[in-house]
Amino acid sequence: MVMTTRRDMRRITVAAGMLLSVAALAGTGGDARAEGVSLTISCGAIGVELSLCRDGVAAWEKTTGNTVDIVSTPNSSNERFALYQQILGAGADDIDVLQIDVVWPGMLAPHLVDLSEYMGDAPAQHFPALIENDTVDGRLVAMPWWTDAGVLYYRKDLLDRYGHQPPESWSDLTRIAADIQQKERAAGQADLWGYVWQGRAYEGLTCNALEWIDAYGGGTIVDADGRVTVNNPKALAALTEAASWVGTISPEGVLTYDEEAARGVFQSGKAVFMRNWPYAWALAQSADSPVKDKVGVTALPPGAPEGKTTGTLGGWHLAVSRYSKHPAEAADLVRFLTGAAEQKRRAVEAAYNPTIPALYKDDEVLAANPFFGQLYQTFETAVARPSRATGDAYNRLSAAVWQRTQDALAGRMTPEAALTRLDRDLGRLSRGGRW
């Protein structure tokens, strides 16, 4: 059921879950002023995410005289996306400003305002890869709010103990992980593994697979022009390398791991390396963490010999519904919330990764988050998933990628056969190999 009025917004029940207004909790929409316009924004409603959004919105309200009603959406990104599709598909104006996942611009673009005319020079301040991600058919349909990218965690103490530096390539990681794993097990650490990552058949595996392929120079599965490019020798080298880890430097159980499962193994001291998102840093450094002060963070390594440092882009962005009655004011709210001052506040208060490169050199930001400086290279060279090129077919593409990738990792297919099948799968999803 799709509702089409703001009053109905307070009681929308869909298969995805219940959408409830939290204006009273947020303190941003309870007493509408006589002047100005009234907007709605969807942003996270759990813990610090809600308070950060509330405070940013309140600051904008104070300077503009407008009011903003904060609404919560389902916590599951899949359920939130389904809700957005229902509301936007009905042409409803229930939400003016939408918090969207980095992979949604291509799928939601027809329903979003082109922000180019409202943002001035603001886009030039952000990581180019993020602005490119948010530009669909020449239209800037979203602005980056905070970012994420896959990074490599490593045990500094173990690398130092055995005379190793952080790996300079994926092959180097394989060698170092095997060496430390063998020596530590010989010293009595029988349950230590060299490398843990996200191998379960879900979106996280698509992120890992894209990082491997891009690192080896094998492209982005689908290129910017919509052509399927995944079946190539460099992609094969990447997938072959990854498949060699399972049962050697990675447990066979890695094929059931998501982010938290991998973190659990690494943080308990049972892995040398881990691929994860930046959120795992603060948890690894918590007072009760067995690896506190023993962890380093760096960019994921390139492939050899002609690869690149990379990391799959994650994060959340802000967009304006094309059905908003106040697009100019909504766009101004987006510009404020994604601007440097607001992003700096969020970084200092809650370690949200900025999308503006200059903030990674800001003394106050670095004092609050010393590891941010190590992430700059990752965000600068990060790779976007091919959602912009594939539009509303992205979810089906991603499912095909993770299924065939796991076929190769689990030994159900050779890496060569898996890529051939994936190329065929994507050809059927597209128009003969081109979106």
C-alpha positions as CSV (number, residue, x, y, z in Angstrom):
1,M,0.0,0.0,0.0
2,V,1.4,3.4,-1.0
3,M,0.4,6.6,0.8
4,T,0.5,9.9,-0.8
5,T,0.1,12.6,1.9
6,R,2.4,13.8,4.6
7,R,-0.2,13.0,7.2
8,D,-0.4,9.4,5.9
9,M,3.4,9.3,6.2
10,R,3.0,8.8,9.9
11,R,1.4,5.4,9.4
12,I,2.7,3.7,6.4
13,T,2.8,-0.1,6.7
14,V,4.5,-1.9,3.9
15,A,6.1,-5.3,3.5
16,A,9.4,-3.7,4.3
17,G,8.3,-2.7,7.8
18,M,6.8,0.3,9.5
19,L,7.7,3.9,8.7
20,L,7.1,6.2,11.7
21,S,7.6,9.9,12.1
22,V,10.1,10.7,14.7
23,A,9.6,14.5,14.7
24,A,8.7,14.6,18.3
25,L,11.8,12.6,19.3
26,A,14.1,14.6,17.0
27,G,12.7,17.9,18.1
28,T,12.7,19.3,14.6
29,G,9.2,19.4,13.4
30,G,6.9,19.7,16.4
31,D,6.2,23.4,16.4
32,A,6.1,24.6,12.8
33,R,6.9,28.3,12.4
34,A,4.6,30.6,10.5
35,E,7.3,31.6,8.1
36,G,9.3,29.4,5.8
37,V,8.5,26.0,4.3
38,S,8.1,22.6,5.9
39,L,10.2,19.7,4.6
40,T,10.7,16.0,5.4
41,I,14.0,14.1,5.5
42,S,14.6,10.4,5.9
43,C,17.8,9.6,7.9
44,G,18.8,6.8,10.3
45,A,16.9,6.7,13.5
46,I,19.2,4.5,15.6
47,G,21.4,6.0,18.3
48,V,24.0,8.5,17.2
49,E,22.8,8.5,13.6
50,L,19.5,10.1,14.6
51,S,21.1,12.7,16.9
52,L,23.7,13.7,14.3
53,C,20.9,14.2,11.7
54,R,18.7,16.0,14.2
55,D,21.5,18.5,15.2
56,G,22.4,19.2,11.6
57,V,18.8,19.8,10.6
58,A,18.3,22.0,13.6
59,A,21.3,24.2,12.6
60,W,19.8,24.6,9.1
61,E,16.4,25.4,10.5
62,K,17.9,28.1,12.6
63,T,19.6,29.8,9.7
64,T,16.7,29.6,7.2
65,G,13.5,29.8,9.2
66,N,12.3,26.6,7.6
67,T,11.2,23.5,9.5
68,V,12.1,19.9,8.9
69,D,10.2,16.8,9.9
70,I,12.6,13.8,10.4
71,V,11.1,10.4,9.5
72,S,12.6,7.0,10.1
73,T,12.7,4.3,7.6
74,P,13.3,0.5,7.9
75,N,16.8,-0.3,9.2
76,S,17.3,-2.9,6.5
77,S,18.7,-1.3,3.3
78,N,16.7,-3.7,1.1
79,E,13.5,-2.8,3.0
80,R,14.3,0.9,2.8
81,F,14.9,0.7,-0.9
82,A,11.6,-1.1,-1.4
83,L,9.8,1.6,0.5
84,Y,11.4,4.3,-1.6
85,Q,10.4,2.5,-4.7
86,Q,6.8,2.5,-3.6
87,I,6.6,6.1,-2.6
88,L,8.5,7.4,-5.6
89,G,6.8,5.1,-8.0
90,A,3.5,6.6,-6.9
91,G,4.8,10.1,-7.5
92,A,4.1,10.9,-3.9
93,D,5.7,13.9,-2.1
94,D,6.0,12.2,1.3
95,I,9.8,12.6,1.6
96,D,11.6,15.7,0.3
97,V,15.2,14.6,1.1
98,L,16.1,11.0,0.9
99,Q,19.1,9.3,2.5
100,I,20.2,6.8,-0.2
101,D,22.8,4.1,-0.4
102,V,25.8,4.7,-2.7
103,V,24.5,2.0,-5.1
104,W,21.0,3.5,-5.5
105,P,21.5,6.6,-7.7
106,G,21.3,4.6,-10.9
107,M,18.2,2.8,-9.8
108,L,16.3,5.8,-8.4
109,A,17.6,8.5,-10.8
110,P,14.3,9.0,-12.8
111,H,12.7,10.1,-9.5
112,L,15.4,12.4,-8.3
113,V,16.1,16.1,-8.9
114,D,19.1,17.2,-10.9
115,L,21.1,19.0,-8.2
116,S,23.6,20.7,-10.5
117,E,21.7,24.0,-10.6
118,Y,21.6,24.2,-6.8
119,M,25.0,23.1,-5.7
120,G,27.3,25.7,-7.3
121,D,30.9,24.7,-6.9
122,A,30.2,22.3,-3.9
123,P,30.6,19.1,-6.0
124,A,34.3,20.0,-6.7
125,Q,35.1,19.7,-3.0
126,H,34.2,16.0,-2.8
127,F,36.0,12.9,-3.9
128,P,35.6,12.8,-7.7
129,A,34.7,9.1,-7.7
130,L,31.7,9.9,-5.4
131,I,30.4,12.7,-7.6
132,E,30.8,10.5,-10.6
133,N,28.9,7.8,-8.8
134,D,26.1,10.3,-8.2
135,T,25.9,11.5,-11.8
136,V,23.5,9.6,-14.0
137,D,23.1,10.5,-17.7
138,G,24.7,13.8,-17.0
139,R,22.4,14.6,-14.0
140,L,23.7,15.0,-10.5
141,V,21.0,13.1,-8.6
142,A,22.6,13.0,-5.1
143,M,25.4,14.5,-3.0
144,P,27.8,12.4,-0.8
145,W,27.1,12.6,2.9
146,W,29.6,10.1,4.4
147,T,31.7,7.5,2.8
148,D,33.1,4.0,3.3
149,A,35.5,1.9,1.4
150,G,37.0,-1.5,1.9
151,V,40.4,-1.4,3.7
152,L,43.0,-3.9,5.0
153,Y,43.5,-4.5,8.7
154,Y,46.7,-6.2,9.9
155,R,48.3,-7.3,13.1
156,K,51.2,-4.9,13.5
157,D,52.8,-7.0,16.3
158,L,52.8,-10.2,14.2
159,L,54.3,-8.5,11.1
160,D,57.0,-6.9,13.3
161,R,57.7,-10.2,15.0
162,Y,58.5,-11.9,11.7
163,G,60.1,-9.0,9.9
164,H,57.3,-8.2,7.4
165,Q,56.0,-4.9,6.1
166,P,52.4,-4.4,5.1
167,P,51.8,-6.2,1.7
168,E,52.6,-4.4,-1.5
169,S,50.4,-6.7,-3.6
170,W,47.8,-9.5,-3.2
171,S,50.4,-12.1,-3.9
172,D,52.6,-10.5,-1.2
173,L,49.7,-10.7,1.2
174,T,49.3,-14.4,0.3
175,R,53.0,-15.0,1.0
176,I,53.1,-13.1,4.3
177,A,49.9,-14.5,5.6
178,A,51.1,-18.1,4.9
179,D,54.4,-17.4,6.5
180,I,53.0,-16.0,9.8
181,Q,50.2,-18.5,9.9
182,Q,52.7,-21.4,9.7
183,K,55.1,-20.0,12.2
184,E,52.4,-19.0,14.8
185,R,50.8,-22.4,14.5
186,A,54.2,-24.0,15.1
187,A,54.5,-21.9,18.2
188,G,51.1,-23.2,19.5
189,Q,48.5,-20.9,18.0
190,A,46.7,-23.7,16.2
191,D,43.6,-21.7,15.4
192,L,45.3,-18.7,13.8
193,W,44.5,-17.9,10.1
194,G,46.3,-15.7,7.7
195,Y,43.4,-13.8,6.2
196,V,39.6,-13.3,6.8
197,W,37.1,-11.5,4.6
198,Q,33.5,-11.6,3.5
199,G,32.8,-14.8,1.5
200,R,29.1,-15.4,2.1
201,A,26.9,-15.2,-1.0
202,Y,25.6,-11.6,-0.5
203,E,26.4,-8.0,-1.4
204,G,29.6,-8.1,0.7
205,L,31.1,-10.8,-1.6
206,T,30.3,-8.6,-4.7
207,C,32.3,-5.8,-3.0
208,N,35.3,-8.2,-2.4
209,A,35.1,-9.6,-5.9
210,L,35.1,-6.1,-7.4
211,E,38.1,-5.1,-5.3
212,W,40.1,-8.2,-6.5
213,I,39.2,-7.7,-10.1
214,D,39.8,-3.9,-10.1
215,A,43.1,-4.4,-8.2
216,Y,44.4,-6.6,-11.0
217,G,43.3,-4.1,-13.7
218,G,40.4,-6.3,-14.8
219,G,37.8,-3.6,-14.9
220,T,34.6,-3.0,-13.0
221,I,32.5,-6.0,-14.2
222,V,30.4,-3.5,-16.3
223,D,32.1,-0.4,-17.7
224,A,30.8,3.1,-17.7
225,D,29.2,2.6,-21.2
226,G,27.2,-0.4,-19.9
227,R,29.3,-3.1,-21.5
228,V,29.9,-6.4,-19.7
229,T,33.7,-6.7,-19.3
230,V,34.1,-9.3,-16.5
231,N,35.5,-12.2,-18.6
232,N,39.1,-11.2,-19.2
233,P,42.5,-12.5,-18.3
234,K,43.2,-10.1,-15.4
235,A,39.8,-10.8,-13.8
236,L,40.7,-14.5,-14.1
237,A,44.1,-13.9,-12.4
238,A,42.3,-12.1,-9.5
239,L,39.7,-14.8,-9.0
240,T,42.3,-17.6,-9.2
241,E,44.3,-15.9,-6.5
242,A,41.3,-15.5,-4.3
243,A,40.2,-19.1,-4.8
244,S,43.7,-20.2,-3.7
245,W,43.1,-18.7,-0.2
246,V,40.2,-20.9,0.8
247,G,41.4,-23.8,3.0
248,T,45.0,-22.4,3.0
249,I,45.3,-18.9,4.5
250,S,41.5,-18.5,5.0
251,P,39.3,-21.1,6.7
252,E,36.7,-22.9,4.6
253,G,34.2,-21.3,6.8
254,V,35.1,-17.9,5.3
255,L,32.5,-18.7,2.7
256,T,29.8,-18.1,5.4
257,Y,31.4,-14.9,6.7
258,D,29.9,-11.4,6.6
259,E,31.5,-8.3,8.0
260,E,30.8,-9.1,11.6
261,A,31.9,-12.7,11.4
262,A,35.2,-11.7,9.9
263,R,35.6,-9.0,12.5
264,G,34.9,-11.5,15.3
265,V,37.7,-13.8,14.1
266,F,40.2,-10.9,13.7
267,Q,39.3,-9.1,16.9
268,S,39.6,-12.2,18.9
269,G,43.3,-12.4,17.7
270,K,42.8,-15.3,15.3
271,A,43.8,-13.7,12.0
272,V,46.7,-11.8,10.7
273,F,44.9,-9.8,8.0
274,M,41.2,-8.8,7.5
275,R,39.3,-7.0,4.8
276,N,36.5,-4.9,6.3
277,W,35.0,-1.4,6.4
278,P,36.5,1.5,8.5
279,Y,33.9,1.0,11.2
280,A,35.9,-2.0,12.5
281,W,38.7,0.3,13.7
282,A,37.0,1.8,16.7
283,L,35.8,-1.7,17.8
284,A,39.3,-3.2,17.4
285,Q,40.6,-0.4,19.6
286,S,38.0,-0.7,22.3
287,A,39.1,-1.2,25.9
288,D,38.0,-4.9,25.9
289,S,39.5,-5.8,22.5
290,P,42.2,-8.5,22.6
291,V,44.0,-6.7,19.7
292,K,43.8,-3.2,21.1
293,D,46.9,-1.2,20.0
294,K,48.1,-4.1,17.9
295,V,46.2,-3.2,14.7
296,G,47.2,-1.3,11.6
297,V,45.0,-0.1,8.8
298,T,46.0,0.5,5.2
299,A,44.7,0.4,1.7
300,L,43.9,-2.9,0.1
301,P,46.9,-4.0,-2.0
302,P,47.1,-3.9,-5.8
303,G,47.3,-6.9,-8.0
304,A,50.6,-7.8,-9.6
305,P,52.4,-6.8,-11.7
306,E,50.3,-4.0,-13.2
307,G,47.5,-3.5,-10.7
308,K,46.2,-0.6,-8.6
309,T,45.3,0.1,-5.0
310,T,41.5,0.1,-4.7
311,G,38.6,-0.4,-2.4
312,T,34.8,-0.7,-3.1
313,L,32.9,2.4,-2.3
314,G,30.3,2.3,0.4
315,G,28.5,5.1,2.3
316,W,25.3,7.1,2.2
317,H,24.2,10.1,0.2
318,L,21.4,12.7,0.1
319,A,19.0,13.2,-2.8
320,V,15.9,15.3,-3.4
321,S,12.7,13.8,-4.7
322,R,11.5,15.2,-8.0
323,Y,8.0,15.2,-6.5
324,S,8.9,17.6,-3.7
325,K,6.9,20.8,-3.6
326,H,9.9,22.7,-2.4
327,P,12.9,21.4,-4.4
328,A,15.0,24.6,-4.0
329,E,14.7,24.5,-0.2
330,A,15.3,20.7,-0.1
331,A,18.4,21.1,-2.2
332,D,19.7,23.9,0.1
333,L,19.2,21.5,3.0
334,V,21.3,18.9,1.1
335,R,24.0,21.4,0.4
336,F,24.2,22.3,4.1
337,L,24.2,18.8,5.4
338,T,26.8,17.6,2.9
339,G,29.0,20.7,3.3
340,A,32.5,20.8,4.9
341,A,31.4,22.3,8.3
342,E,28.7,19.7,8.9
343,Q,30.9,16.8,7.7
344,K,33.7,18.0,10.0
345,R,31.3,18.1,13.0
346,R,30.1,14.5,12.2
347,A,33.7,13.3,11.8
348,V,34.8,14.8,15.1
349,E,31.8,13.8,17.1
350,A,31.1,10.3,15.7
351,A,34.0,9.3,13.3
352,Y,31.8,9.4,10.2
353,N,34.2,9.4,7.2
354,P,34.0,12.7,5.3
355,T,33.5,12.8,1.5
356,I,35.6,16.0,1.2
357,P,39.4,15.3,0.8
358,A,40.5,18.5,2.6
359,L,39.0,17.2,5.9
360,Y,41.5,14.3,5.9
361,K,44.2,16.9,6.5
362,D,42.2,18.8,9.2
363,D,44.0,18.9,12.5
364,E,40.8,18.5,14.6
365,V,39.5,15.7,12.5
366,L,42.8,13.8,12.7
367,A,43.1,14.4,16.4
368,A,39.7,12.7,16.9
369,N,40.4,10.0,14.4
370,P,44.1,9.4,13.9
371,F,43.5,6.6,11.4
372,F,41.6,8.9,9.0
373,G,44.9,9.9,7.4
374,Q,45.6,6.3,6.4
375,L,42.2,6.1,4.6
376,Y,42.7,9.0,2.3
377,Q,44.4,7.0,-0.4
378,T,41.7,4.4,-0.3
379,F,38.9,6.9,-0.8
380,E,40.8,8.7,-3.5
381,T,41.2,5.5,-5.6
382,A,38.1,3.7,-4.6
383,V,36.0,1.9,-7.2
384,A,32.2,2.2,-7.5
385,R,30.0,-0.8,-8.0
386,P,28.4,-0.7,-11.5
387,S,25.0,0.5,-10.3
388,R,25.0,3.7,-12.3
389,A,25.5,1.9,-15.6
390,T,23.0,-0.9,-14.8
391,G,20.2,1.1,-13.2
392,D,17.4,-0.9,-11.7
393,A,19.0,-4.2,-12.8
394,Y,21.9,-3.7,-10.4
395,N,20.5,-6.0,-7.6
396,R,20.2,-8.9,-10.1
397,L,23.7,-8.2,-11.5
398,S,25.1,-8.3,-8.0
399,A,23.4,-11.6,-7.2
400,A,24.9,-13.1,-10.3
401,V,28.3,-11.8,-9.3
402,W,28.3,-13.2,-5.8
403,Q,26.8,-16.5,-6.9
404,R,29.4,-17.2,-9.6
405,T,32.2,-15.9,-7.4
406,Q,31.3,-18.2,-4.6
407,D,31.1,-21.1,-7.1
408,A,34.8,-20.5,-7.9
409,L,35.8,-20.0,-4.3
410,A,34.1,-23.1,-3.1
411,G,35.5,-25.2,-5.9
412,R,32.1,-25.9,-7.6
413,M,33.5,-24.4,-10.7
414,T,37.0,-23.5,-11.9
415,P,37.6,-19.7,-11.9
416,E,37.6,-19.8,-15.7
417,A,34.3,-21.6,-15.9
418,A,32.8,-19.3,-13.3
419,L,33.7,-16.1,-15.2
420,T,32.4,-17.7,-18.5
421,R,29.1,-18.5,-16.8
422,L,29.0,-15.0,-15.2
423,D,29.6,-13.4,-18.6
424,R,26.7,-15.5,-19.9
425,D,24.4,-14.6,-16.9
426,L,25.1,-10.9,-17.4
427,G,24.5,-11.1,-21.1
428,R,21.0,-12.5,-20.4
429,L,20.3,-9.8,-17.8
430,S,21.4,-7.1,-20.3
431,R,20.8,-6.6,-23.9
432,G,23.3,-9.2,-25.1
433,G,26.1,-7.9,-23.0
434,R,25.4,-4.2,-22.8
435,W,23.0,-2.2,-20.6
